[in-house]
Amino acid sequence: MNSLCKRLLPLLQILYPWLPSFAKGLWNHEAGPKTIFFWAPTIKWCLVIAGVTDLRRPAEKLSTSQSALQNMALFFTGLIWTRYSFAIRPINYNLASVNFFVSTIGLYQLSRKFKYEL
């Protein structure tokens, strides 16, 4: 990883002067693209995309035991991490939004399955 950073550093130093002023503010922000506070939630959006694509599956195809446990876990961890993202400094709105959507997807899948079971 260190060698990758060393190879990318000259490229970033060349590109930085060309950035518009509003992009420089974002680039240098405490939760900007140079930090894990940016990349962790950005990659976590894949989990939301997977949940959205899973909505196309019919409710009768969802496993009761597996679906209930996984979606309950998604729902509760999404809520916990949404709250946490407002407690940490810097406040990370990207982390809050991705976890809110993870929680929403989990709750919606749970409701689909229970509605089908009834």
C-alpha positions as CSV (number, residue, x, y, z in Angstrom):
1,M,0.0,0.0,0.0
2,N,2.8,2.3,0.8
3,S,4.4,1.9,-2.6
4,L,1.0,2.7,-4.2
5,C,0.8,5.9,-2.3
6,K,4.3,6.8,-3.4
7,R,3.4,6.2,-7.0
8,L,0.2,8.2,-6.8
9,L,1.7,11.2,-4.9
10,P,3.4,12.8,-8.0
11,L,0.2,12.4,-10.0
12,L,-1.9,14.1,-7.3
13,Q,0.6,17.0,-7.0
14,I,0.3,17.6,-10.8
15,L,-3.5,17.5,-10.7
16,Y,-4.1,19.6,-7.6
17,P,-3.3,23.0,-9.2
18,W,-5.8,22.3,-11.9
19,L,-8.7,21.7,-9.5
20,P,-11.3,24.5,-9.4
21,S,-11.5,26.3,-6.1
22,F,-14.6,24.5,-4.9
23,A,-13.0,21.2,-5.5
24,K,-9.9,22.2,-3.6
25,G,-12.0,22.8,-0.5
26,L,-13.6,19.3,-0.9
27,W,-10.2,17.8,-1.5
28,N,-8.7,19.3,1.6
29,H,-11.7,18.6,3.9
30,E,-11.3,16.5,7.0
31,A,-13.5,13.9,5.5
32,G,-12.3,14.4,1.9
33,P,-11.0,11.9,-0.6
34,K,-7.6,11.7,1.1
35,T,-9.1,10.0,4.1
36,I,-10.8,6.8,5.2
37,F,-13.8,8.9,6.2
38,F,-14.5,9.3,2.5
39,W,-13.6,5.9,1.1
40,A,-15.2,3.6,3.6
41,P,-18.8,4.9,3.1
42,T,-18.2,5.3,-0.6
43,I,-17.4,1.6,-0.9
44,K,-20.2,0.7,1.4
45,W,-22.7,2.1,-1.1
46,C,-22.2,-1.3,-2.9
47,L,-24.1,-2.8,-0.1
48,V,-27.0,-0.5,-0.7
49,I,-26.9,-1.2,-4.5
50,A,-26.9,-5.0,-3.7
51,G,-30.0,-4.4,-1.5
52,V,-31.8,-2.4,-4.1
53,T,-31.1,-5.1,-6.8
54,D,-32.4,-7.7,-4.3
55,L,-35.7,-5.9,-4.2
56,R,-36.5,-7.5,-7.6
57,R,-36.6,-10.9,-6.1
58,P,-40.2,-12.1,-5.3
59,A,-40.9,-12.2,-1.5
60,E,-41.7,-15.9,-1.7
61,K,-38.1,-16.6,-2.8
62,L,-36.7,-14.9,0.4
63,S,-35.6,-17.4,3.0
64,T,-37.4,-16.7,6.3
65,S,-34.5,-17.5,8.7
66,Q,-31.7,-16.1,6.6
67,S,-33.6,-13.1,5.4
68,A,-34.9,-12.2,8.8
69,L,-31.6,-12.4,10.5
70,Q,-29.6,-10.6,7.8
71,N,-32.1,-7.9,7.3
72,M,-32.5,-7.3,11.0
73,A,-28.8,-7.0,11.3
74,L,-28.7,-4.6,8.4
75,F,-31.5,-2.6,10.0
76,F,-30.0,-2.3,13.4
77,T,-26.4,-1.8,12.4
78,G,-27.6,0.9,9.9
79,L,-29.4,2.7,12.7
80,I,-26.4,2.5,15.1
81,W,-23.9,3.7,12.5
82,T,-26.1,6.5,11.3
83,R,-26.2,7.8,14.9
84,Y,-22.5,7.2,15.3
85,S,-21.7,9.2,12.1
86,F,-23.2,12.3,13.8
87,A,-21.3,11.7,17.0
88,I,-17.8,11.6,15.5
89,R,-15.8,14.6,14.4
90,P,-15.7,15.5,11.6
91,I,-19.4,14.8,11.1
92,N,-19.6,12.4,8.2
93,Y,-22.7,12.9,6.1
94,N,-21.7,10.4,3.5
95,L,-21.4,7.7,6.3
96,A,-24.8,8.8,7.7
97,S,-26.6,8.6,4.4
98,V,-25.2,5.2,3.4
99,N,-26.1,3.7,6.8
100,F,-29.5,5.3,6.7
101,F,-30.1,3.6,3.3
102,V,-28.7,0.3,4.6
103,S,-31.2,0.5,7.5
104,T,-34.0,1.4,5.2
105,I,-33.3,-1.5,2.8
106,G,-33.1,-4.0,5.7
107,L,-36.4,-2.8,7.1
108,Y,-38.1,-2.8,3.8
109,Q,-37.0,-6.4,3.0
110,L,-38.2,-7.5,6.5
111,S,-41.6,-5.9,5.9
112,R,-41.8,-7.6,2.5
113,K,-41.1,-11.0,3.9
114,F,-43.5,-10.6,6.9
115,K,-46.2,-9.2,4.7
116,Y,-45.8,-12.3,2.4
117,E,-45.9,-14.7,5.4
118,L,-49.2,-13.2,6.6
